[in-house]
Amino acid sequence: EEKRFFDVNGLADYIHMSESYVYKMVSNKSIPHIKLGTRTLFERNQIDNWVINGGTMVDNLPSLPNV
């Protein structure tokens, strides 16, 4: 069974980076994350998309139709 959410330690293992680098990306808001009180969590689907997009955050916002 695959986890849906990672903590910092789990994410560091998942993407093969150090925990300190993960914290740095969180502080720079350059990685998708969720803050729950003092905890920082990462959703697997968002992280997979982030990695596929070369480490850039992509928002899938609806667009307005051209009138």
C-alpha positions in Angstrom: 0.0 0.0 0.0 1.5 3.3 -1.1 1.3 6.3 1.2 -0.8 9.3 0.0 1.1 11.8 2.2 4.8 12.1 3.1 6.4 14.0 6.0 9.7 15.7 5.4 11.8 12.6 6.1 9.6 10.4 3.9 9.7 12.9 1.1 13.5 13.3 1.3 13.8 9.5 0.9 11.2 9.5 -1.9 12.9 12.2 -4.1 16.5 11.3 -3.0 17.3 14.7 -1.5 18.4 15.8 2.0 15.9 16.9 4.6 17.6 20.2 4.8 17.1 20.8 1.1 13.4 19.9 1.4 13.0 22.4 4.3 14.8 25.0 2.1 12.3 24.4 -0.8 9.4 24.7 1.6 10.7 28.0 3.0 11.1 29.3 -0.6 7.6 27.9 -1.5 9.2 26.1 -4.4 7.6 22.7 -3.6 4.0 21.9 -3.1 3.2 21.3 0.5 0.5 21.5 3.2 1.0 23.0 6.6 -1.0 21.4 9.4 -0.1 23.3 12.6 3.6 22.6 13.0 3.7 19.7 10.6 4.6 19.9 6.9 3.1 17.3 4.6 3.4 16.5 1.0 0.8 14.8 -1.2 2.3 12.1 -3.4 0.3 13.1 -6.6 1.4 16.8 -6.3 5.0 15.7 -5.7 4.9 13.3 -8.7 3.6 16.1 -10.9 6.2 18.5 -9.5 9.0 16.1 -10.4 7.6 15.4 -13.9 7.4 19.2 -14.5 11.1 19.6 -13.7 10.7 20.9 -10.2 8.3 23.8 -11.1 5.0 24.3 -9.5 2.1 24.3 -12.0 -1.3 25.5 -11.0 -4.1 24.0 -13.1 -6.4 27.1 -12.8 -9.5 27.3 -15.0 -9.2 29.7 -17.8 -11.9 32.1 -19.0 -13.3 31.5 -22.5 -12.4 34.1 -25.1 -15.3 36.3 -25.9 
